[in-house]
Amino acid sequence: MLAEAGRSVTLIERADGPREKIGESLLPYCYFPLERLGLVDAVREASFRVDKNSVQFVSTGGKKSQPYYFFQHRDHPSSRTWQVERREFDALLIENARAKGVDVRFGTSAKKLLRDGGRVIGVEAENGAGPTELRARLTIDASGRDTFAQRQNAWRVPDPVLGKLAIWTYFEGARREEGLDAGATTVAYLRDKGWIWVIPLPDRVSVGVVGEPAYLHREGKDLEEIHARECRDQPWVRAYLEGARRVAPFQATSDFSYRSRHCAEDGLVLAGDAFSFIDPVFSSGVMLALWSGVMVADAALAAFERGDVSAAAFRGYGDEFRRGIEAMRRLVYAFYDRGFRFSEFLQRHPELRPDLTDCLIGNMDRDYDALFEAASRFADIPPPVPHGGPKPSA
Ligand SMILES: Cc1cc2nc3c(=O)[nH]c(=O)nc-3n(C[C@H](O)[C@H](O)[C@H](O)COP(=O)(O)OP(=O)(O)OC[C@H]3O[C@@H](n4cnc5c(N)ncnc54)[C@H](O)[C@@H]3O)c2cc1C
């Protein structure tokens, strides 16, 4: 978006090119940033995607809920979203950036923030041929869960409650749901408020187990054993994977919920996971990253116009992004609360179904206070995290 507006942009990526990555299940509201980028048709027609019309929940006993069909909530093209192979999806995004004039440099790592006085003026980067200095009026940190600027500045603050462990791999030959449900995301509950994701991709299926480390490690720490045990103990997942063949190694990550102390300092702004990540249960990560990317670009263009790229120029962006993150965070807390069941909640509050569905599909443009006030009668809904605003200028 910045290059399209005529700005000179250099993008550095540590990897040698787009690569396999977690974050395959998109939300309906990914549509709008993709529309701004002119990429909706390209994704819709791509071979790396499966249409995702719904999300469904499966009880610990293996009973499947009625799927939540997005189009029943809103009759709009965004209601058909996608499961994507990230290597190809990311390649599409980066090729689009390159076509619009971005200088894309793979195999180049940001190593250090460069400062002049109190202001960030770029990064020291490394591309195998020795360190180089890249200077810019504005540095945007989009380094994902590597949280480059948070680490440089000691800004990382873990979420006080959501310390989970995730273990995932891929299978071929799993059973597929049929028709409209073929591309549904399934969230299957584990006994102790953990869950398993099942995300069908074009040629394989992504299956991940998420829960408290103490619960998942109760018989040992071997990733394969934990994953196999939990999939075996969940009747729906066991049936789904019968006869399937594992085609990838196990991967794991933990303690992935955090927020940066600040969203910006003079000359620097943080976007996507580089600012914050919350638990993946509602597949909100890519939507939040795309949405924040669009907001950062808009805020940066306005800041360039005014000739002011101080931290304060990103106050509005930070407030808006945090409001959206808080909505998803409160939903995640409700999900993990032992006293909360979506079905029971909606029976008691049928009038809040549109609010709940809007939140689940990633509509960050509205106020969810009524929803969470009602939810707080069933679950401990946390107050907003106070930090994350721009760092006051020196
Ligand atoms: C277990 C798990 C499951 C998930 N499932 C989903 C899901 O189903 N749906 C969903 O929407 N989201 C999901 N997510 C979240 C999703 O992966 C992220 O939110 C999303 O990819 C964030 O995008 P981003 O652009 O901020 O960061 P990323 O996509 O992580 O991109 C950051 C890039 O920066 C590069 N980089 C890092 N450090 C440097 C450096 N110093 N110099 C240069 N380059 C650097 C990295 O190589 C990377 O390519 C999941 C996350 C986890 C942990």
The ligand as a Tripos MOL2 file, in Angstrom:
@<TRIPOS>MOLECULE
LIG
   53    58     1     0     0
SMALL
NO_CHARGES

@<TRIPOS>ATOM
      1 C1          0.0490  -22.7130   16.9680 C.3       1 LIG1
      2 C2         -0.4280  -21.5750   16.1160 C.ar      1 LIG1
      3 C3         -1.4980  -21.7660   15.2120 C.ar      1 LIG1
      4 C4         -1.9490  -20.7120   14.4260 C.ar      1 LIG1
      5 N1         -3.0220  -20.8990   13.5890 N.ar      1 LIG1
      6 C5         -3.5330  -19.8410   12.9260 C.ar      1 LIG1
      7 C6         -4.6800  -19.9810   12.0740 C.ar      1 LIG1
      8 O1         -5.2230  -21.0670   11.8830 O.2       1 LIG1
      9 N2         -5.1450  -18.8660   11.4490 N.ar      1 LIG1
     10 C7         -4.5720  -17.6350   11.6170 C.ar      1 LIG1
     11 O2         -5.0600  -16.6500   11.0660 O.2       1 LIG1
     12 N3         -3.4730  -17.4920   12.3810 N.ar      1 LIG1
     13 C8         -2.9550  -18.5460   13.0330 C.ar      1 LIG1
     14 N4         -1.8230  -18.3840   13.7810 N.ar      1 LIG1
     15 C9         -1.2100  -17.0440   13.8340 C.3       1 LIG1
     16 C10        -0.4880  -16.6730   12.5560 C.3       1 LIG1
     17 O3          0.5340  -17.6010   12.2950 O.3       1 LIG1
     18 C11         0.1420  -15.2840   12.7220 C.3       1 LIG1
     19 O4         -0.7160  -14.4610   13.4870 O.3       1 LIG1
     20 C12         0.4260  -14.5770   11.3990 C.3       1 LIG1
     21 O5          1.2410  -15.3480   10.5650 O.3       1 LIG1
     22 C13         1.0870  -13.2270   11.7110 C.3       1 LIG1
     23 O6          1.5390  -12.6200   10.5470 O.3       1 LIG1
     24 P1          2.7560  -11.5970   10.6300 P.3       1 LIG1
     25 O7          2.9020  -11.0610    9.2430 O.co2     1 LIG1
     26 O8          2.6050  -10.6740   11.7540 O.co2     1 LIG1
     27 O9          4.0230  -12.5080   10.9800 O.3       1 LIG1
     28 P2          4.6350  -13.7470   10.2030 P.3       1 LIG1
     29 O10         3.6570  -14.3350    9.2610 O.co2     1 LIG1
     30 O11         5.2300  -14.6330   11.2580 O.co2     1 LIG1
     31 O12         5.8050  -13.0920    9.3320 O.3       1 LIG1
     32 C14         6.9500  -12.5510    9.9430 C.3       1 LIG1
     33 C15         8.1200  -12.6910    8.9900 C.3       1 LIG1
     34 O13         9.2370  -11.9460    9.4870 O.3       1 LIG1
     35 C16        10.4270  -12.6680    9.2600 C.3       1 LIG1
     36 N5         11.4100  -12.2320   10.2450 N.ar      1 LIG1
     37 C17        11.4020  -12.4770   11.5770 C.ar      1 LIG1
     38 N6         12.4530  -11.8670   12.1920 N.ar      1 LIG1
     39 C18        13.1360  -11.2290   11.2060 C.ar      1 LIG1
     40 C19        14.3120  -10.4230   11.1960 C.ar      1 LIG1
     41 N7         14.9720  -10.1270   12.3260 N.pl3     1 LIG1
     42 N8         14.7350   -9.9300   10.0170 N.ar      1 LIG1
     43 C20        14.0600  -10.2060    8.8600 C.ar      1 LIG1
     44 N9         12.9410  -10.9630    8.8040 N.ar      1 LIG1
     45 C21        12.4760  -11.4620    9.9700 C.ar      1 LIG1
     46 C22        10.0260  -14.1300    9.4240 C.3       1 LIG1
     47 O14        10.9180  -14.9740    8.7320 O.3       1 LIG1
     48 C23         8.6050  -14.1270    8.8420 C.3       1 LIG1
     49 O15         8.5770  -14.4940    7.4930 O.3       1 LIG1
     50 C24        -1.3280  -19.4390   14.5370 C.ar      1 LIG1
     51 C25        -0.2440  -19.2620   15.4080 C.ar      1 LIG1
     52 C26         0.1920  -20.3010   16.2030 C.ar      1 LIG1
     53 C27         1.3250  -20.0700   17.1650 C.3       1 LIG1
@<TRIPOS>BOND
     1     1     2 1
     2     2     3 ar
     3     2    52 ar
     4     3     4 ar
     5     4     5 ar
     6     4    50 ar
     7     5     6 ar
     8     6     7 ar
     9     6    13 1
    10     7     8 2
    11     7     9 ar
    12     9    10 ar
    13    10    11 2
    14    10    12 ar
    15    12    13 ar
    16    13    14 ar
    17    14    15 1
    18    14    50 ar
    19    15    16 1
    20    16    17 1
    21    16    18 1
    22    18    19 1
    23    18    20 1
    24    20    21 1
    25    20    22 1
    26    22    23 1
    27    23    24 1
    28    24    25 2
    29    24    26 1
    30    24    27 1
    31    27    28 1
    32    28    29 2
    33    28    30 1
    34    28    31 1
    35    31    32 1
    36    32    33 1
    37    33    34 1
    38    33    48 1
    39    34    35 1
    40    35    36 1
    41    35    46 1
    42    36    37 ar
    43    36    45 ar
    44    37    38 ar
    45    38    39 ar
    46    39    40 ar
    47    39    45 ar
    48    40    41 1
    49    40    42 ar
    50    42    43 ar
    51    43    44 ar
    52    44    45 ar
    53    46    47 1
    54    46    48 1
    55    48    49 1
    56    50    51 ar
    57    51    52 ar
    58    52    53 1
@<TRIPOS>SUBSTRUCTURE
     1 LIG1         1 GROUP 0 **** ****
